[in-house]
């Protein structure tokens, strides 16, 4: 049965834990588009993983780029809202990754702009959508390469 993807962002869809975050920053691949950068990696799923199909995401706004905490929190809220609306492509990517290799997708959306940048949810949605398309293209290329390497003697 085909499930409907709800535009929510549950607690279990947020990337948490030092080991997972350290692994993401140590071995992740990244793309940059405008004021956002995405860092992603595929990790082995745990057997007790309740959210097998969903991607886990982390939202990062550095203190160096945006010194005021209230501004950082606002940017983070806008990023969460934009991702929530564009989540369907991330979930589709995570599902195909889970089907092909039994892994789940972990990613970090990193704000690289400065304090004076005017932000809107629509602008962030466009950038996040473009970044997620880049991730999907790259993961498909990696899976095709893995398939070709497995077929060759």
C-alpha positions in Angstrom: 0.0 0.0 0.0 1.3 3.4 -0.9 1.8 5.7 2.1 1.1 9.4 2.1 4.0 11.5 3.2 2.9 14.0 5.8 4.5 17.4 6.0 5.7 16.9 9.5 9.1 16.7 11.0 9.1 14.2 13.9 11.6 14.0 16.7 12.9 10.7 15.3 13.7 12.4 11.9 16.1 14.8 13.6 19.7 13.5 13.6 20.9 13.2 17.2 23.8 11.6 19.0 27.5 12.5 19.0 28.6 9.3 17.2 26.2 9.8 14.3 27.0 13.4 13.9 30.7 12.8 14.2 30.4 10.1 11.6 28.5 12.4 9.3 31.1 15.1 9.5 34.0 12.7 9.2 32.8 10.7 6.1 30.1 12.8 4.5 30.0 14.2 1.0 28.8 17.8 0.5 27.2 20.1 -2.1 26.8 23.9 -1.8 24.1 26.0 -3.3 23.7 29.7 -2.4 23.7 30.2 1.3 23.2 26.5 2.2 25.5 23.5 2.2 24.3 19.9 2.5 26.5 17.2 4.0 25.2 13.7 3.7 26.2 10.0 4.1 24.5 6.7 4.1 24.8 4.6 7.3 23.9 1.0 8.1 20.4 0.8 9.6 19.9 -0.7 13.0 17.5 -3.6 13.5 15.4 -1.6 16.0 15.2 1.4 13.7 11.6 2.5 13.8 11.9 5.0 10.9 13.4 2.8 8.2 12.3 4.9 5.3 12.9 8.4 6.5 16.0 10.5 6.2 17.5 12.0 9.4 18.5 15.6 9.2 20.5 18.1 11.3 20.1 21.9 11.0 23.3 23.9 11.6 23.8 27.6 11.9 27.2 28.6 13.2 27.8 31.2 15.9 30.6 32.7 13.9 28.3 33.4 10.9 25.4 34.6 13.0 26.4 35.9 16.4 23.0 36.6 17.8 21.2 33.6 19.3 17.7 34.8 18.4 18.7 35.3 14.8 20.3 31.8 14.7 17.1 30.3 16.1 15.0 32.1 13.5 17.2 30.8 10.7 17.0 27.3 12.1 13.2 27.5 12.3 13.0 28.8 8.7 15.3 25.9 7.6 13.1 23.3 9.4 10.0 24.8 7.8 11.5 24.8 4.3 12.8 21.2 4.7 9.4 20.1 6.0 7.8 21.2 2.8 10.5 19.6 0.6 10.7 16.5 2.6 9.0 14.2 0.1 12.1 14.1 -2.2 14.4 13.3 0.8 12.0 10.5 1.9 11.9 9.1 -1.7 15.7 9.1 -1.8 16.0 7.4 1.6 13.5 4.8 0.5 15.3 3.9 -2.7 18.6 3.8 -0.7 17.0 1.5 1.8 15.7 -0.8 -0.9 18.9 -1.0 -2.9 21.5 -1.2 -0.1 19.7 -1.5 3.3 21.1 1.8 4.5 19.5 5.0 5.7 20.3 8.5 4.8 21.7 11.1 7.3 22.3 14.7 6.3 23.1 18.1 7.7 21.8 21.3 6.3 24.4 24.0 7.1 23.7 27.7 6.8 26.7 29.4 5.3 25.2 32.9 4.8 25.9 35.9 7.0 23.8 37.9 9.4 22.6 40.6 6.9 21.2 38.0 4.4 17.4 38.5 3.9 15.8 35.1 4.3 12.4 33.7 3.3 10.9 30.2 3.5 10.4 30.2 -0.3 14.1 31.0 -1.0 15.2 28.3 1.4 12.7 25.8 -0.1 14.3 26.4 -3.6 17.8 25.9 -2.3 16.9 22.8 -0.3 15.0 21.3 -3.2 18.1 21.8 -5.4 20.4 20.4 -2.9 18.2 17.3 -2.4 18.1 16.8 -6.2 21.9 16.9 -6.2 22.0 14.3 -3.5 19.6 12.0 -5.3 21.6 12.3 -8.5 24.9 11.6 -6.7 23.4 8.6 -4.8 22.0 7.1 -8.0 25.4 7.5 -9.7 27.1 5.8 -6.8 24.6 2.9 -6.8 25.1 2.5 -10.6 28.8 2.4 -10.1 28.5 -0.2 -7.3 26.3 -2.3 -9.5 28.8 -2.1 -12.4 31.7 -3.0 -10.0 29.7 -6.0 -8.7 29.0 -7.3 -12.2 32.5 -7.0 -13.6 34.7 -10.1 -12.8 
